Amino acid sequence: MSQTSSNSRKKSPLRKAPIVVIAAFLLLWLIGGATGEPGRVLEQAVQVCLSCIGIG
């Protein structure tokens, strides 16, 4: 009985791919924020919205 309970409690190895992907996302997110991309995206979104309703 103790053998089956020890087999079911084996720890799975740490997967590295999700950690690498999350780290890459955070790095690119920080670089984009530092270069002013959020403001540029918002500015372009406003222009598209204004042109869609016929104001701009």
DSSP file (Angstrom, degrees, kcal/mol; ACC not computed):
  #  RESIDUE AA STRUCTURE BP1 BP2  ACC     N-H-->O    O-->H-N    N-H-->O    O-->H-N    TCO  KAPPA ALPHA  PHI   PSI    X-CA   Y-CA   Z-CA
    1    1 A M     >        0   0    0      0, 0.0     4,-1.5     0, 0.0     3,-0.2   0.000 360.0 360.0 360.0 -39.0    0.0    0.0    0.0
    2    2 A S  H  >  +     0   0    0      1,-0.2     4,-1.7     2,-0.2     5,-0.1   0.792 360.0  60.2 -68.3 -26.5    2.8    2.5    0.7
    3    3 A Q  H  > S+     0   0    0      2,-0.2     4,-1.6     1,-0.2    -1,-0.2   0.901 104.9  46.8 -69.6 -39.9    4.3    1.8   -2.7
    4    4 A T  H  > S+     0   0    0      1,-0.2     4,-1.5     2,-0.2    -1,-0.2   0.868 111.7  50.9 -70.5 -34.9    1.3    2.9   -4.6
    5    5 A S  H  X S+     0   0    0     -4,-1.5     4,-0.6     1,-0.2    -1,-0.2   0.846 109.7  50.1 -72.0 -30.9    0.9    6.1   -2.5
    6    6 A S  H  < S+     0   0    0     -4,-1.7     3,-0.3     1,-0.2    -1,-0.2   0.833 108.4  53.5 -74.2 -30.9    4.6    7.0   -3.1
    7    7 A N  H >< S+     0   0    0     -4,-1.6     3,-1.0     1,-0.2    -2,-0.2   0.860 107.1  51.1 -69.8 -34.5    4.2    6.5   -6.8
    8    8 A S  H 3< S+     0   0    0     -4,-1.5    -1,-0.2     1,-0.2    -2,-0.2   0.642 106.0  56.6 -78.1 -12.8    1.2    8.9   -7.0
    9    9 A R  T 3< S+     0   0    0     -4,-0.6    -1,-0.2    -3,-0.3    -2,-0.2   0.200  72.8 132.6-103.9  15.8    3.1   11.6   -5.1
   10   10 A K    <   -     0   0    0     -3,-1.0     2,-0.3     1,-0.1    -3,-0.0  -0.449  58.3-122.2 -67.0 137.5    6.1   11.9   -7.5
   11   11 A K        -     0   0    0     -2,-0.1    -1,-0.1     1,-0.0     3,-0.1  -0.626  20.7-126.3 -81.9 138.0    6.9   15.5   -8.3
   12   12 A S        -     0   0    0     -2,-0.3     3,-0.1     1,-0.1    -1,-0.0  -0.543  35.1 -97.6 -79.0 149.8    6.9   16.4  -12.0
   13   13 A P        -     0   0    0      0, 0.0     2,-0.3     0, 0.0    -1,-0.1  -0.333  44.7 -95.8 -67.2 150.9   10.0   18.1  -13.3
   14   14 A L        -     0   0    0      1,-0.1     2,-0.5    -3,-0.1    -3,-0.0  -0.501  36.7-134.8 -68.9 124.9   10.0   21.9  -13.6
   15   15 A R        -     0   0    0     -2,-0.3     4,-0.4     1,-0.1    -1,-0.1  -0.709  18.0-170.1 -85.2 129.7    9.0   22.9  -17.1
   16   16 A K  S  > S+     0   0    0     -2,-0.5     4,-2.3     2,-0.1     5,-0.2   0.746  70.5  74.2 -92.6 -26.4   11.3   25.7  -18.4
   17   17 A A  H  > S+     0   0    0      1,-0.2     4,-2.4     2,-0.2     5,-0.2   0.912  96.5  47.7 -59.9 -46.9    9.5   26.7  -21.5
   18   18 A P  H  > S+     0   0    0      0, 0.0     4,-2.4     0, 0.0    -1,-0.2   0.883 112.3  51.0 -62.8 -34.5    6.6   28.6  -19.8
   19   19 A I  H  > S+     0   0    0     -4,-0.4     4,-2.3     2,-0.2    -2,-0.2   0.908 111.0  47.8 -67.0 -41.4    9.1   30.4  -17.6
   20   20 A V  H  X S+     0   0    0     -4,-2.3     4,-2.4     2,-0.2    -1,-0.2   0.906 112.4  49.2 -65.3 -42.2   11.2   31.5  -20.6
   21   21 A V  H  X S+     0   0    0     -4,-2.4     4,-2.4     2,-0.2    -2,-0.2   0.920 112.5  47.1 -64.9 -43.6    8.1   32.7  -22.5
   22   22 A I  H  X S+     0   0    0     -4,-2.4     4,-2.5     2,-0.2    -1,-0.2   0.902 112.3  50.3 -65.1 -40.4    6.8   34.7  -19.6
   23   23 A A  H  X S+     0   0    0     -4,-2.3     4,-2.2     2,-0.2    -2,-0.2   0.902 111.2  48.7 -64.3 -40.6   10.3   36.2  -19.0
   24   24 A A  H  X S+     0   0    0     -4,-2.4     4,-2.4     2,-0.2     5,-0.2   0.905 111.1  50.8 -65.6 -41.0   10.5   37.2  -22.7
   25   25 A F  H  X S+     0   0    0     -4,-2.4     4,-2.5     1,-0.2    -2,-0.2   0.935 110.9  48.0 -61.1 -46.7    7.1   38.7  -22.6
   26   26 A L  H  X S+     0   0    0     -4,-2.5     4,-2.3     1,-0.2    -1,-0.2   0.893 111.2  50.9 -63.2 -39.7    7.9   40.8  -19.5
   27   27 A L  H  X S+     0   0    0     -4,-2.2     4,-2.2     2,-0.2    -1,-0.2   0.938 113.3  44.3 -62.6 -47.5   11.2   42.0  -21.1
   28   28 A L  H  X S+     0   0    0     -4,-2.4     4,-2.5     1,-0.2    -2,-0.2   0.865 112.1  53.8 -66.4 -35.4    9.4   43.1  -24.3
   29   29 A W  H  X S+     0   0    0     -4,-2.5     4,-2.2    -5,-0.2    -1,-0.2   0.909 110.2  46.6 -64.3 -42.6    6.6   44.7  -22.3
   30   30 A L  H  X S+     0   0    0     -4,-2.3     4,-2.1     2,-0.2    -2,-0.2   0.895 112.2  50.0 -67.2 -40.3    9.1   46.7  -20.3
   31   31 A I  H  X S+     0   0    0     -4,-2.2     4,-1.5     2,-0.2    -2,-0.2   0.923 111.4  49.1 -64.0 -43.9   11.0   47.8  -23.4
   32   32 A G  H  <>S+     0   0    0     -4,-2.5     5,-2.2     1,-0.2     4,-0.4   0.900 111.9  48.7 -62.5 -41.3    7.8   48.9  -25.2
   33   33 A G  H ><5S+     0   0    0     -4,-2.2     3,-0.7     1,-0.2    -1,-0.2   0.865 109.9  51.9 -66.3 -35.9    6.7   50.9  -22.1
   34   34 A A  H 3<5S+     0   0    0     -4,-2.1    -1,-0.2     1,-0.2    -2,-0.2   0.775 108.1  51.5 -72.5 -26.2   10.1   52.6  -21.9
   35   35 A T  T 3<5S-     0   0    0     -4,-1.5    -1,-0.2    -5,-0.1    -2,-0.2   0.428 117.2-108.0 -93.2   1.6   10.0   53.6  -25.5
   36   36 A G  T <>5 +     0   0    0     -3,-0.7     4,-1.5    -4,-0.4     3,-0.2   0.690  70.0 142.2  86.7  18.2    6.6   55.2  -25.4
   37   37 A E  H  >< +     0   0    0     -5,-2.2     4,-2.7     1,-0.2     5,-0.3   0.872  65.4  60.0 -62.8 -38.8    4.6   52.7  -27.3
   38   38 A P  H  > S+     0   0    0      0, 0.0     4,-2.2     0, 0.0    -1,-0.2   0.911 107.0  47.3 -58.7 -40.0    1.5   52.8  -25.2
   39   39 A G  H  > S+     0   0    0     -3,-0.2     4,-2.3     2,-0.2    -2,-0.2   0.893 112.4  49.4 -65.6 -39.5    1.0   56.5  -26.0
   40   40 A R  H  X S+     0   0    0     -4,-1.5     4,-2.3     2,-0.2    -1,-0.2   0.907 111.0  49.2 -66.6 -41.7    1.6   56.0  -29.7
   41   41 A V  H  X S+     0   0    0     -4,-2.7     4,-2.2     2,-0.2    -2,-0.2   0.915 112.1  48.5 -64.4 -42.4   -0.9   53.1  -29.8
   42   42 A L  H  X S+     0   0    0     -4,-2.2     4,-2.3    -5,-0.3    -2,-0.2   0.904 110.3  52.0 -64.2 -40.8   -3.5   55.2  -27.9
   43   43 A E  H  X S+     0   0    0     -4,-2.3     4,-1.9     1,-0.2    -2,-0.2   0.913 111.6  46.1 -61.9 -43.5   -2.9   58.2  -30.3
   44   44 A Q  H  X S+     0   0    0     -4,-2.3     4,-2.3     2,-0.2    -1,-0.2   0.868 110.3  54.0 -67.7 -36.2   -3.4   55.9  -33.4
   45   45 A A  H  X S+     0   0    0     -4,-2.2     4,-2.5     2,-0.2    -2,-0.2   0.902 107.9  50.1 -65.1 -40.2   -6.6   54.4  -31.8
   46   46 A V  H  X S+     0   0    0     -4,-2.3     4,-2.7     1,-0.2     5,-0.2   0.918 110.4  50.0 -63.7 -42.7   -8.0   57.9  -31.3
   47   47 A Q  H  X S+     0   0    0     -4,-1.9     4,-2.1     2,-0.2    -2,-0.2   0.908 111.7  47.8 -62.6 -42.1   -7.3   58.8  -34.9
   48   48 A V  H  X S+     0   0    0     -4,-2.3     4,-1.9     2,-0.2    -2,-0.2   0.926 113.2  48.1 -65.2 -44.3   -8.9   55.6  -36.2
   49   49 A C  H  X S+     0   0    0     -4,-2.5     4,-1.7     1,-0.2    -2,-0.2   0.916 112.0  48.9 -63.2 -43.1  -12.0   56.1  -34.0
   50   50 A L  H  <>S+     0   0    0     -4,-2.7     5,-2.3     1,-0.2     6,-1.4   0.881 112.2  48.3 -66.4 -36.5  -12.4   59.7  -35.0
   51   51 A S  H  <5S+     0   0    0     -4,-2.1     3,-0.2     5,-0.3    -1,-0.2   0.817 107.4  56.9 -73.1 -28.3  -12.1   58.9  -38.7
   52   52 A C  H  <5S+     0   0    0     -4,-1.9    -2,-0.2     1,-0.2    -1,-0.2   0.876 110.6  42.4 -69.1 -36.6  -14.6   56.1  -38.4
   53   53 A I  T  <5S-     0   0    0     -4,-1.7    -1,-0.2    -5,-0.1    -2,-0.2   0.488 118.0-113.1 -89.6  -1.5  -17.3   58.4  -37.0
   54   54 A G  T   5S+     0   0    0     -4,-0.5    -3,-0.2    -3,-0.2    -4,-0.1   0.666  87.6 107.9  86.7  16.1  -16.4   61.0  -39.6
   55   55 A I      <       0   0    0     -5,-2.3    -4,-0.2    -6,-0.2    -5,-0.1   0.863 360.0 360.0 -91.0 -41.1  -15.0   63.7  -37.3
   56   56 A G              0   0    0     -6,-1.4    -5,-0.3    -9,-0.2    -6,-0.1   0.441 360.0 360.0-105.8 360.0  -11.3   63.5  -38.1
